[in-house]
Amino acid sequence: MTDAQYTTLPQWPNAYPATGASATLKFLNEDFIVTELPLQPPSGAGEHIWLDVQKNGANTAFVAQQLAEAAGVNEWDVGYAGLKDRYAITRQWFSIYLPKGETPDLTGLQHPEFKVLSQSRHVKKLRPGDLQGNRFRIVLRDVSGDRDAIEANLQAIASQGVPNYFGAQRFGFEGGNVEQGRAMLAREIRVRNPKKKGIYLSAVRSFVFNEVLALRIQQGLWGQTLPGDVMDEAGRPTGPMWGRGRVVTTDQARALENGVAALHATLCDGMEHAGLDQERRALVACPVDMSWEWPQAQQLVLTFSLPAGNYATSVLNEILRTTEPDRHTENESAAVE
């Protein structure tokens, strides 16, 4: 894909051989269980109430709205660390700014799609990214295909990780946020809503990162460190989260990244002028404590943890092709980060 062609997302390449296998994902909500791993537990004192919430069939924004109403505050007084899927059973923390007055007991809140498991006070609001990561338990049903090939990829993923692609959720319905972002950066459209502007910038930035990662895989460089790579704290090569400032890679790595930037000049130039600063993101996502079992011949159960900002779909895509029931709409999908 080259500049000015963003009406559909490309099929970014996998790191491992295609298994030809397929399965059904999220046939039931309990087939996709996500537990948020917080940075720290609430301290027990402070101006914010932290709520440990389990939801089933509700998206994160809806729960935040309901909590704000129950506490008698504005929605912007409710914080959370990340979005969680609607069609799943998920457990995550919310915070509510309530500095004065009596503390309402929200553990008694009754709702068919979520429940408050516990609450405690803390000194700060939860903001996006304030989490260590997420723990997943995923049931894949109606698995068909070569089981030996699936097992081989599972073993490879457990030892070598997967490409740290941003998932399709990041790009909106059918990838439309990338084209909207391009039009915004090219000043073909004017976006006044700050939240929507942030979503478009995030989609464009994530797209360019995925393009860099995809090119490395296409060139047979998966799992390799290039001359000039910038490494993260874990010693893994990183890719660019584009913005203003000099590209910090050198040699072969810089040439590859600048080549991708030249193909998507409208996006990269626009992000620099939008005030985003250069950042880096690991090219490899490494599932932690990964295990799997076959409770039935056509049923595969995976468990693993991922750091904040990594996508479970990046793991699944390297194993088999998944399909979900026809109940998802444009407004119902959410990233799990």
N, C-alpha and C positions, 0 to 999 in steps of 0.2 A: 504494500500500500504506500502511495506517495502523497505529497501535499495536496490538499483540497479534495481528497477522496475518503470521507469519513462517514458515509451513510450506513455502512455495515462494519462490524468488527471482523478482522482477519482471523483465520484459524491458526493461532500460534502453535508452533511445533512442540511435541512432547520430547522429554529427555530419553525415555525408554521405549523399547519396541512396542507397537500396538498389540494388545492381546486379542483383539477382535471380540472381547466379551462385553456383555451388557447386563444391566440390572435396573430394578426400580428403586428409586430413592424417595424417602418420605411418604411411603404408602400410608403410614400412620404417623401421627405427631411423635409418638414415643420411639419411632425409628431414628430420630435425630435428636439426641440429648446433648445439650451444651451447658457446661458449668464454667462460669467466669472465675478466673484466678486473680483475686485483687492484689494490688500492690501492698496493701496493709489493712488490717482490721480496724474498725472504728475505735477511737480511744476511750469513748464513754463520756466525753465532755466536749462542748463547743457549740457553735451557733447553727450547726446543721444536723438534721436527723438522717442517719443512714439506714436504709431498708434493704434487707436481704429478701429478694422477691423471686418466686418461681412462677413462670407463666406457661400457659398451654393454649396455643391458638391465637395469641395476641401479639402484635408487634410492639417494639419498645416505645415508640412515640405515643401509642395509644395508652399504654400503662402509665407513662409519665403524665399524660393528660388527666387520667383518672386519679392519680395520686395527688396532683395539684388541686383538683376539685375537692377531694376528701380532706385535704389539709387547709383548704381555704386560701391558697396562694396562687400567684401567677405561674404560668407554665415555665417561664424563664427562671423561676426559683428552683426548678427540679433539674437535677443533673444526673448523668449516667456516663459510663466509660466507653460504651460501644453499643452498636445496634446488634440485635439478635433476631434470627429468623422468626417469622410468624408461625409457620407450620413445623413446629418443633416443641419440645419441652426444654425450656432454658431457665437457668438460674443466674441472676445478676444483681448487682447493687445499684440502688438509686439514692440520691441525696435530696433533701428538701431544706431550704433556708428558712429556719424558724428561730430567730434569735431571742424573741421575747415571748412572755406568756407561758401558759401551761403547755406541756408536751402532749399532743394527741396520741392515743394508742391506736396506731394503724394496723396492728396485728389482728384486730377484729374485723377489718374490712372484708366484706364478702363480695366476691365477683366470680362468675363462672370460668373466667379465662386466666385468672392469676390469684395468687395469695401471698401475703406478707408473712414470711417465716419468722423474722425477728427485726428488731430495730434498736439502734443505739445512737448516741450523739458523737459528733466528730468536729474537728476544727476547720475543715475545708470542704468545699463543694467538689463533687465528682465531675471531671471534665473528660471529653473524648480523649482516649489514649491512656487514661489512668488505670491500667490493668497490666498484670504480668502476661496474661494470655488466656486461652480457653482450653478446657478439656472436653473432648468429643467422644461420644459413643454412637456409632452409626450402624444401623442395620440395613443391609442391601438385600432385597428380595428378588426372586425370579432370576437369579444369576444364571446366565447361559454363556457358554464359551469354553475355552481351553483352561481348565483349572491349573494345570502345570504352569502355563504362561502367567496366570494371575499370581500364583505363588512366587514365581521368579521375580516379578516386578515388586511384589510386597517385600521380598528380601532385599532387593536393591534400594528401595525407598527407605527401609529401616536403617540401612547402613550408610547411604549416600545422600539422602534427602531428595527434594523435588525442586523444580524451578519455582522461584518465589513470585510467580505471576500475581498481579491483582486479578481478582475474580470478576466474572461478568457483572456481578451486582454493582461493582464500582462504576460501571459505565451507563447505567440506566437501562430502560426498556429498549431492547434491540440495539444497544450501544448508542442511543440517540444523544446522550450527554456530551459525547466527543464532538459531534458535528455542531451542537449548540455552542460548545466552548470555542470551537474554531470560529464560528460566526461572530461570537462575542469579541474574541481577541482581534479579529479582522475588522471590527467595528461595523459589521453589517447589521447587527442587532444590538440593542441597548438593554442591559439587564440591571434593573434597579434593586431587586431584592437581594440583600447581601448573602442570605443563606443559599439562594439559587446560584449566585455568582460563585460562591465557594464550592458548590457541588460541581459546577462546570470546570473550574480550574483544577479541582482534584481529579476529575475524569481525564482531562487533557494530560496532566502530569503523569498519571498512572499509565496512560496509553503509551507515552514516549518511553517510560521505563520498560514496559512489556516489549516494545519494539527492539530495544537494545538487547534484552535477554533472549528474545526469539532469534535475533541475528547470530548471537553467540552459539546457540544450539544448532542453527542451520549450518554454520561453518564448522561444526564438529568440535566445538570448544566447551561443551558441557562438562562441568567438573574440573575444568582446567583454570589455572591462574595465568593471566597474560602479562607480558612485560608492561609495566606502567599501571597495573591494577592498584586500586586503593582498597585495603582490607579493613574489615570491621574488627571489633574487639575479640571476636571468636576466631579470627584468622580466615574469614571467608571473603572472597572478592565481592565488591559492591557495584551497583549500577546507579545512574544519575536520576535524582529527582530534580528535574530541570528548574533553573531559575537564574537570576543575575549573578555575576561573578565568574571568575575563570574556572574552567573545567579542571579539576584537581588531578585527574589521571594524566599519565604521560605515555609516550611510545605507542605501542600497538593498541592498548586499551583506549587511549584518547582518540586515536584515528578512527576506531570503530564507533565510539560515541558521537564524535563530530560528524561522521558519515550519516548516522541516523538523524542527527539534528538538521543536517542539510536537506534531507528528504522531507522533514516536517518543519520547515523554516517558519511558517506562519504560527505554528503552535509554540515553538521554542522562543522565537523573538517576542511573541505576545506574552509568554509567561515572564520573561525578563522585564518587560515594560509594566507588567501587572504588579511588580514588586516582590515576587517570590525569590527567595534566596536558594542557591544551590545546596542540596542535601544529598545524602547517599542512603541506599537501601541494599541489604544483602541480596545477592542473586540466588542464593540457595535457602530454602526453608527446610528445617530439620525437625521432623516430628519427634517428640520425646515420649519415652515409655510406650512405644507402639507395640500393639499386639493384635492378633486376629484369631478367629475361630470359625468353624463351619458347623453350627448347630444342626443344620439340615443340608441336604445335598445341594440345594439351590439358594442357600441363605448364608451370607458372609457378614460377620460382625467385626467391626474395626473399633479400636480404642486408641487414642493418642492425644497428646497435648501439643499446642502450637503457641508460639509467642504472639503478643499483640501485633496486629497488622498483617498476619499470615492467614491464608484462606484454606479451609478444609477442602474446597473444590480443587485446589492445586494438587492435593494428595489423590483424591478420587479420580481425577482426569488421567493420572498416570497408571491407573489400574484397569479401568473399564469405562464404557460409555453408560451414563445414567439418564433415565427419564423420570419425570415426576408426574403425578396425577394432574389432570387439567383443571386445577382450581386456583392457579396463580394468575394474577392480573398485573398490569403495569404498576399499580400502586401498592402491591403487597410484598414485593421482594425486598429483602434487606441484607446488607452485608453482615457477615460474622467476622469481627476483627478483635 
